Amino acid sequence: MPIRRPHVLMLLIIGAALFLSVSPDSAWGRAGGGGSYGGGGGGGEDSDGSGEIIYLLIWLCVEHPVIGIPVTTVVVILVVYGKLNATDKRTTRTIHRAVQAQRKDLSDAALAVLQTRDPDFDKARFLERMSAAFVEVQNAWSRQDLAPVRAFISDSVHQRFTLQLEMQKAEGIRNVMEDVRVVDAEFAAVYSDDQFDTIHVCFQGSTVDYNVSLETERRTSGSTDPEFFSEIWSFHRRPATKTLSSPGAIEGHCPNCAAPLKIVDRANCEACGSTVNSGEHDWVLAEITQVQEWRRPDPHHRVPGLDQMRTADSAFSVQHIEDRVSVMFYRCKAATFFNKFAYAAPILSEKWDDLPPLERIPDDEFWKDPAVGKVEVIDVVCGEPGGSDRVRVMVRWSGTRLSSSNGRHDGRTRTVRSQAIYTHVYLLTRRHGVQSVANQAFSSAACSMCGAPIAVTENRSCQFCGTGLVDGKHDWVLEDIVRYTHDLAFRPNRSAIAAEPSTSTRDGIPRLRRAGDNGDGELPDDSLDAELLLGVLARAAQSDGQQHPRERRLLVQWGKQWSLTDDQIQATIATATMGDGELPVPVEQNEAAEFLKQVIRITLIDGRITASEKRFLYRYATRMGYGKVDVRHAIAKEKTDLLRRAKVAKRKKSTSQATRPVTLVCPNCSNVCAADRRSNPGEVCGCPSCGQRVVMDRKA
């Protein structure tokens, strides 16, 4: 008797439902394997029913093949899909947990080094002091008076606040942060190297934020209820510095001699002459970043050329360069805001009698609320005798470009360019042979000879000692500002998988292959450039002249997965639509390969690559000369590599208790020496820095 089509459909549904209802765990796969409630060997009532299901499917295939074969096919597909899905989720979970554990281990190890150098360091006491600094800085901002906090903030933070306060005054307003409270404070990351101990603190605070008129002191805008906000504050100090037993700069006392501080325009103690914000005596606040803009520094990243520079200049530090560049950024923006070259003149190379071309805008235009999101040294070049040293620094910043017809900034303006994100490269230079001044790492807006603050003047010499400021004979000067180009953005040094031409090519196109790894089990962190990657994806979505709503939703999904805020996502997408050369996009195929790998890596670390994301990547890869198989291969390779590294890291962690190194402080150079945990008292290890013999006097 022939079976009618409706009956076939009904039997298919019943068969699939019966299978899933009897054995859901077997169908979908469960982490750890196995679906039996009885725990092995059981039969009869303890059976999971899989035998009966298999028998039923065989019977259907034999007796009613028209029904049995489709039902069996559906069941097999469901089982395979379920197990693949479960495996994928388990892989994602393993990688994510391993990355989180690695971040904690790195911070714990750095904190252990810090406490070895400074046994009196106490985390709770540190956070208590920094919380007090947090409130005091907000209060100083509200008063538009930075003198009370000058002693413990770097020159770059001081320049940033000074410019922003001057902009407020030009607009006739004062921003008030009322009833500031620290809701929570916790370490975001801790790092120690031979130049500085660094602690990044995540503050969660609340405040009533509003503006008042400078003329009437009446409220003009803002909230009436407390608002919550989060920021990352970065504090530095020199490795040899010890925890103070008496009040320090935050409490208004010199951290060197304990005398009360009276700071006017330079962070020096009148009693002993110490530079109190140098990091040599106490912690100094060097950077404030919105929590959503902050990216955890990569502790394994080594700046190209840094070792050679430190051989020639032992006091050279990346921290000073980044602080100096931040000062340069705000000085240039102040020059355009006030249409006054004197702000930038003392920090520019002597070849300039105007701002660098990339900074020049019409006299009636200015940048509203310019803010630095990221400063990162790209590379360092140590020159030859008689030549120059050079440093390239990437600066990520945002701002709104306005125009004022009457030359004022009091609200009667029009928008020339909406809020957008820009990435530029600052080129710094100085004469080869110039030595950095160790106690002026954060005095980057001061004369390197006498320490006097650099004035707003077109006279390019120090007004106190007469030293030339722009010839590069004493400190770094700004030689030029250029766009962040594709060859810098997608150089294959930040991704563990790189395009390798060699023998693995297809029609001369480099394959998407994984570069050789060292097998150390270390996982990449979240230091990849999420904003840049999202911007390039947005530009790719714009390639046909318009951005479809479906693709825009996908871009927003990607941005949120990578921990970007709504404002960052919208500004990044807006920047991508400008088409004015500000966004570096891959040009060569090897650059496109590197871009795809970075997207794959950052997505796998933060979650899973969805089907819609894969389709987007397929379309982009096709335009760049690659195929779907290349993308699938790259995803599979990266996922396999990350999973392997996660498992290795987990095994290392489980066996490290017996073999982890004990940290000892070298009595000669204060560097940290490592000895195996199994070392016996009396055994000797050599300091890797100076060769001093360090004797084990305890077992950990």
N, C-alpha and C positions, 0 to 999 in steps of 0.2 A: 504494500500500500504506500503510495507516494506521500511524502510529508510536505505539507503546505509551508510556504515561506514564512507566514506569521508564526507558525509553530517552531520553525527553525530558529527564528530570532528569539522567541521566548525561551527555548531550550539553551541557547547560547548564554542568555542573561542568567538563567537559573544555574547553569553549570559554573559560570564564573563566580556568581554570588555564593554558591555552595562551597566552592574551593576556598574563597577568602574567609567565609564565616567559620569554617572548620579549622583552618590553620593560618591565622593571620601572621604569626611570627615567621612561619616558613615562607609565606608568600613575599613578605617585605624585607626579610633579613633583619637580624638583630645583632647589635655589636656584641662580639664575644662568641657568636655562633650558637647554634642549638635552639630548638624550640620546644623541647620536652619539659613538662612540669615535673615529671618523675625523676629526672636526673640520670638517665642512662639505663640501658638494659631492660627497662620495664616493658611489659606487654599487657594484653588484656585491657582493663579499664584505664591503665596508665598510658596507653598509646596516644600519640598526638593525632592520629587519624590519617596520617599521610599515606599509609598503605592502602586504606580503603579508597582514598581519593585516586591514587595511581591505578588501582584495580578498576574503579569506575571509568576513568579516562580510557583505559585500554579496552574495556567492554564497549564504550561508546564508539571508539575508533573501529572496532571489529564489526559490531552489530549495526551501528548507525553512523557510518563514516561521514555522511553529509553533515552530521551534527558533531560527531566526536573529534574529527580532525580540526575544524575551526575552534572548537572549545579548547582542545589541547594546545593549539597555537596561541590562543589568547592567554591561557594559564602560563605557558612557558614565557611569553613576553612579559607578563606581569611579574613573574618570579625573577627573571633576569634584570628587568628594570628596577625592581625593588632592591635587589642585592647591590646593583651598581649605585643606586641612589644612596643606600645605607653606607656603602664603602666611601663614596664621595663625601658624605657628611662626616664620617669618622676621620677621613684624611684632613678635611678642613679644620675640624675640632682639634686634632693632634697638632697641626701646624700652629694654629692660633695660641693654644696653651703653651707650646714650646717657646714661641716668640715672647709671650707675656712673662714666662719664667726666666728667659734669658735677660730681659730688661731688668727684672728684679735682681738677678744674680750679679749683673754688671754694676748696678747701683750699690748693692750690698758689699761687693768687693771693693769698690772705690771708697765707700764709707769706712770699711775696715782699714784701708790704707791711711785714710785721714785720721782715724782714731789711733792708729799706730804712731803716726807722727805727732799727734796731739792727744795724749791720754785723757786730758780734761775736757775734751769736746763732748758736749751733751746735746742730743737732738732736741729734747724738749726745751732746754734753755735757749738754744739757737732759734727755734721757731717763735719763742716768746719775744726775743729781741727783734726779730725780723717783722713780727706782727706789729710791734710798736712802731717800727720804721714805716711800715705800710700805712698806718693811720696818720703818722706825722707828715708823710709826703702828700697825702690827700689834703690834709689841712693847709699845708703850705701852698698847694695849688689853689685852693679856694681863696686864700688871702692874696694870691698873686705875689707872693714873697718867698723866694727859694732860699734865703739866707739860713734859716734854721736847719735845712737838710743838706746844705752844700758840702758839709764835711764827709758825708758817706755816699754821695752819688758821683758817678763818673762824669767827665766833661761832655760825653755824648748825651747822656740823660739830661744834664743841665742845659745843653744847647737846645735840645728838643723842647723841653718845657719853656725855656726862655722865648723861643720863637713862637710857640703856641700861645703863650701869655701875651706877647706883643701883638699877635694877630687879634686876640680877644679885645685888647685895648683899642686897636685900630677900628674895630667894629663897635666899640662903645659898650661892651658887655663884660661881665665877670661870671665865669662858671663856678657854681657853688656845689660842693659835695658835702651835704649836711648829714650829721649823725652817721658817720662812717663806722662800720663794725666789721670785724673779721669773723666770718661764720665758720671758716675752717682753713687750716694751713697744713700742707703736707708736702714732703719731698716729691718732686716730679722726676728728678734724676740727679745723680751725683757723679762727678768725674774728678779724677786727680791725674795730673801729669807733672813733668819736671818744671813747668812754669807756674801753674796755678791749681789750687783746689777750687772746684766750681760746684755750687749747689743751686739747682733750679727749684724754686718753691712755687707750688700752685696755691694761690690765694683765692678763696671764695669769700666775697664781701657783699655787704649791702649798704646802700646809701640813698638819700633823697637827692636827686640830681636835677638842678635847674639853673637858669641864667637870670642875672639881674642887670639892670641898667647901671652903668658907672655914674651916670649923671643923677639919677633919682633913687638908686638902690631898690627900685621896685622890680618884682619878678616879671620877666618878659616871656619866658617859655620854660618848659620842663615839667617834671613830675611833682606830685604832692605826696605820693606814697613811696615807701622804700622799694628800690629795684636791686636785684641781685646780679652780680657780675663775677667773672673769673679771669684771672690774669696769671701769667708765669713771670716771676721776678728772678733774675739771674744774679747771684752774688759770687764774687771772686775774692781770693786772697792768696798770698804767696805760700808755698808748701812749708816753709820753715816757721810760719807764723803760728803762735800758740793762742789758745783761748785766754781772754783777758780775765784777770781776777778782780779788776776794778772797772768802773764805767768807761765806755769807749765813745767813739764818734757819734753813734746813734743817740747816746745819752747826753751829748753835748760836751764831752771831755776828750782831750787828746789821748789817743790810744797808746802813745809812746811815753808821755810824761804825766798823764792824768790831769794836766792843767785844764781849767775851763777854756773852751774854744770861743773865739770871737772872729768869725769868718766874715770878711767883707766881700772880696771878689776872687780870692784865690784860696784853695783849701790847704792852707799852711797854719801850723801852730805858732803863735807869736812867742811862746815861751821857749820851745826847743827847736823850732824851725822845720819840724817834720812835715812832709806832705801826707796829710792824714787820709786822703782817698787813694793812696797808691796800692793798697792791698798788702803792704808790708807789715802793717800793725793791726789791722782789723778788716772785717769784711766790707766790700764796697759794692753798691748796686750799679751794675753795668748795663742792664737791659731790662725792659718791660715789654712783654708780648702778650697779646690776647691769646687765651688758651687755645682757641680754634686755629690760630695762625702759627702756633709754635710747633716745631718739628724736633723730635728728639735727635740731638747730635749723634753722628755715627762715631763711636769711640775707636773704630778700626780704620777710619779714613785718615790717610796721611797726605797732607798737602804736597804736591810735587815741588821739589826745590827747597823745602823747609829745612831739611837736615844740612844742606850745603850752606844756607844762609846762617843757620845757628853756629856753624863752624866758624864763619867769618865774623859773626856778631852774636855773641853768647846771650845777650839780653833781648834779642829779637823775639817778639811774641805775636801770635795771631790775634790775641785779645787787643793789643794796642792798635794793630792795623784796622780791625773792625770798629773799634771805638773812634779812631781817627776818620774813617770813611763816613761814619754816621754824622760826625761833626761837619764834614765837607758837604754832605747831603743837605743838612738843615741850613747851612750857610748859603748854599746856592738857592734854595727855595726862598730864603729870606730876601735874597737879592732881587728875585723876581716879584715877590709880594710887595716889597716897598719900593721897587724900581730903583734900587740903590746898589751899585756894583761894589761899594765899600764892604759889604758883608762878606763877599766871596774873595775879594782881592788878596787877603793875606794867606789864603790856603791854596791858591792856584799857582801853577808854574809861571815863571817869569815871562814866558812867551805869550801869555794871554793879557790883553788889555780889555777884554770883555769876557762874558761867560762862554764856556765851550758851546759849539753850535747846537748840540742836542738839548741844551738847557735854555736856549734863547727863545723867547716868545714876544709877541708885540707888547709895547709899553702899557697898553690899557688892559692887559690880561695878567692873571696871576693864578696860583694854585691854592685852592681852598682845602684846608685840613690835610696837607700831605703827611703821610705816615709811612715809616719803614716797617716792612713785615719780615724781611730777612736780609742779613748781610753775611756773605760767605766768601772766604778767600779761595780763589780758583787755583792760582799757582804763584810761585815766587821764582824770580830769576836773579841769582847772585852774579853781578857783573865782574868785569875785569878791572885791574888797576887803571885809573884814569878814565874809566867809563861810569856807567850808572847801574844801580840795582833797580829792579822793577817788580811790581806786584799787581796782579789783576784781581779785582774783587767784584763779585756779583751782588747787586742791590735790587731787591724786590720791594716795590713801593706802590702806593695807591694815592689817588687824589682826584679832585674835581676841578676842571679848568673853567674859570669864570672871566668875565669881562666887565669893566666898570668904565662908563663914559666920562664920569667926573673925577676919576682918579681916587675915589674913596672906596672903603670896604664895609660900608654900613648897611648893606642889604640891597641897595639899588644897583643890582648887577644882573647879567644874563649868563646862562650856561653855554659855554663854548663846547665843552666835552664833558659828558656825564662821568660819574665815578667809574674808574677803570684801573686795571692793574698793569704795571709796567715793570720790565726787567732790563736793567742797564748794567754795564761793566765800567767800573771806575779804574782808570789806569794811574797808578802811583809810581813816582820815581824819586830817587835821591842819589847823591854821589856815592860811588863805591868807596867803602872804607869808613863811612859814618857809623858810629856805634850808638845803639839804642841806650837810653837812660832808664835803668831798671825801675827807679821809683817814680817814673812819669808815664807808666803804661796807660793810666786812665786820665792823665793830664794832657789830653790830645788837643785841647784848644788853648794851649799855653806855649810860650816861648820855651824851647828845649834848653836854652842856655841859662835863663834867669828864672823861669817858672812863672813869669807875669802873664796874665790873660791876654789873648790876642784881641785887640780892639777892632771896632768897626771903622775901618779907615782904608783909604786907597794908598796910604804910605805903607810900603811893603817891608818895613823894618820894625823891630820891636820898639815900642815907644819908651821903654824903660832902659834897655841896655844897648839898643841900636843894632842888634844882630839881624842880618838879612833873613827873611822868613820864606822867600819864594825861590831861592837858588838851589835848594836841595842839599846844601852843605851841612845842615843840622837836623833836618827831619824830613819826613815824606811830604811831598806836594802833589797836587792833582794835575796830571799831565793832560788828561782828556777823559771824556765820557762817551762811550759808544754803546750800540745796541748789543744785547745778548743774542748771539747768532747761533744758527743751527749746529755748527761744528762744535761749539762749546756745550750746547744743551744736550746733545745726544752722542757725546764721546763715550766709547764703550769702556768706562772704568768704574761705573757705579752699579752695573748689573752683572750677576754671576754667569749669565748666558750671553754670549756675544756672537755676532755674525762672523763666521770663519770662512773665508773664500776657499783656500787650499783645494783639496780634492772634492769637497762636498759642494758642488755647484750644479745648477741647472740652467743651461743656456747662458753661462757667465754670471748668474745671479747668486749671491752668497746665500747659503742655506741658513735657516734659523736653527743654529745648533747651540748646545750647551758647552761653554768653555770648560777646560779641565779645572777640577776643584781640588782643594788640598785635603778634603776628607776630615776636616777638623770638627765638623758638626756644628759650627757656628752658623746661625741664621741671619739673613739680612734684616735690618731693622726698618723702621718706617721713615727713613730719612730721604726717600725718593720724593721728587718734586711733584706733589699732587696737583697743584694749581697749573703748572706748566703742562702736565699730561692732559688734564681736563681741557685746557685751552686748545691744544692741538686736536683733540677729539672734536671739540666744538667747531674748529676751523674745517675739519674734514666733513662734518655734517653740513657745512655751509658751501661745500664745493659746487653744488648745482645752483647756487644763487639764492637759495632759500633754506630755511631750517624747518623741517616738518615738526608738528607738535609731538609726534611719537618719538622722534629723535631727541627733542628737547627734554622730554620726560626721562629718557634714558640717560642723558647727560646729568640731569639733576640727581637721578638715582646713583650714578657713579660718584658724583661729588659728595653726597651724603655718606656713601659707603666709605669714602676716603676721609671722613671727619671734617669736611669743609662746611662752613656755615652757609645759610641761604644767601647772605650778602656776598660772600666770597664767590659762590657759585654764579650768581647773577653778574657780578663784576667780571669774572673770568670769561663767561660766555659773551658779554658785551665787548670785551677786549678782542675776542676772536673774530667778531663780526666787523671790526674796524678795517682790517685789510691794509694797514698803513706801515707794515714792517715791524711793528712793536713785538709781535709774537713770533718767536723762532719756530719754524716748522721743518720737519725732515725734508731734505732735498735729494740726497743720495740714497740708494737702496740699503746700504749698510746702516745709515742713520734711521731709516724706517724700521729696519730690523731691531735696532736698539730701542727705539720708541715702543714697538710692540712688546718687547720683552719687559720693559719697565712697567707698562700697563698690566701685563699678565702677572708680574711679580707683586705689585702693590695690591692688585685685586685679590690674589690668592692669599696674601698675608692677612688681609682684612675680611675675607669672606670667600664666596664662590663666584665663578664666572657664569652668569646666567645665559640661557639660550639667546636672548635678545642681544646681550653684550657680545656673544660670539658672532652673531650675524653682522653686527656693526664692524667688528674687527675683520671679518671676512671681506666685507666691501672695501675697507681701507686697504687691506693687504693686496687685493686684486688690483687696485689702482696703482700700487707701488711695484707691481710685477711679481707678487707672490700669489700662491694659491691657498685654498682652504686647508689642504693637507699640511702646508708649512705652519699655519697657525695652530692646527690641532697638534702637530708634532711638538711645537714650542710649548704649548700648554701642558701636554703630557710630560715632557721632559722637566719642565719647571716644577710641576706638581710632584713628580717622583723625587727630584732633587731636594725640594723643601721637606718632603716627608722623611726622606732618608736622614737629612740633617737633624730634623726634629727627634727622630729615634736615637741617633747618636748622642745628641745633647742630653736626652733623658737618661741614657745609659751612663754617660759621663757623670751626670749629677748624682746618680744612685751610688756610684763608686768613689766619688770625690772626697767623702768624709775621711777616708784613711790616707789619702795622698795629696789633699789640697795644700798649697804652699803656705808656710807661715811667713808673715811679713815682719821684717826687722828694719829698724832705721839705722842707716850708716852713720857712725859717729863723726865721720870726716866731712861728708857733703850733704847729709840729711836726706839722701836718696833712699828709696825703699828697696831692700834686698829680699829675695825670695829663697826660702829653704824648704825642703820637703818636710811634710808633717811627720814623717817617720824618722827624721834626723834626731840624733841623741844629743843631750846637753854636752857641750864641750866641742862639738863638731864645728868646723869653720866653713863659711861660705864667703865668696868674694863679691864685693859690691860691683855690679856691672857698669857703674858710672866711673868710679875713680880707682877701683882695684883694692880698696881697703878691706882688710880681713875682718869679718864680722862673726863673732862667736855665738853659737846657740847657747842660751842660758836657761832655756825652758822648753818643755814640750807642750804643744797646744792641746 
